Amino acid sequence: MKLKRWVVLIALFLVCSLAFSAITVTEADALYDRDAFSEAEQELLAQLDKAANAEEESEILWRLARVMVSLGDDLDKEDKAGRFAMYEKGETYALSAIEKHPTPFGYLWKSSNVGRWGQTKGPLNALGKAKGMLEDLTVIVNDFKTLDSSETWYVLSSLYDELPGGVISFGNKDWAVSYMRMALDTIPSHLLYPGHYKKLAEELYARNWSASKRAKELSKMQKDWQKASTNLEKYRYYEGKDGGATKPFYSSVNLTQMSDRQEAVMVLSYILEKAKVFKPIKTTDTKDLKEIETLRNSWI
């Protein structure tokens, strides 16, 4: 009888623990998805001391790291001290999450906070942080084999796009485009992410390949895609995985039948049309969409 009672108590404890974890992350995620970042932070902090184990702590901590990115981004660009404080706090949360229980999200939001810190600090400081960011992102796609995280591909793309190449650093504009295409292809269906579309369009417009150059270069990429041995290497060539025969979801023709700049305009036009019927439109989305409309109009 005693044994039975203990079994029941343990079962109840486990159920309550799982319920606690689910409720915590659901409420916090809902607040985050509504751009209620300060409220999400307070909800997570309130639950942190109540976490039953290291895994639950980690789940809360990486979400706090994610919130810090958004809170920092919301500050005035001239408030660099405030931004530094947010991003540094976010990095600390992410490091704690990784220490408690490593997950891809701990590494993602660590690299995101570090990247924002570097962008705010300036090019030379960003260079100093780049290697560590790449190591974190590599853990996500190679070690955890997480390939469906749109944010991870976005950060990877931004890293390769914004860094110089050659002997200075490891930047590569072509790899950035492939990673950004993957970011678009993994956007969750319930989220809009207009900034992702804007980023791809800007990368394409700057690269400025003609349709004929695309056909030539994407054919080369297909061979590299087939030879690559790790996910990080393989998805550098995602754009050319089938030699350019891909027809993007926003296009009626394949990649070799249009130029980079034609596609850039198409990408922006698509997201502006999608936004007209998408709900809910968040405050951050509205801001991005206004910038996208201005950019698109300047290109046509």
Secondary structure, 3 states (H helix, E strand, C coil): CHHHHHHHHHHHHHHHHHHHHHHHHHHHHHHHHCCCHHHHHHHHHHHHCCCCCHHHHHHHHHHHHHHHHHHHHHCCCCCHHHHHHHHHHHHHHHHHHHHHCCCHHHHHHHHHHHHHHHHHHCHHHHHHHHHHHHHHHHHHHHHCCCCCCHHHHHHHHHHHHHCCCCCCCCCCHHHHHHHHHHHHHCCCCCCCCHHHHHHHHHHHHHHCCCHHHHHHHHHHHHHHHHHCCCHHHHHHHHHHCCCCCCCCCCCCCCHHHCCHHHHHHHHHHHHHHHHHHCCCCCHHHHHHHHHHHHHHHHHC
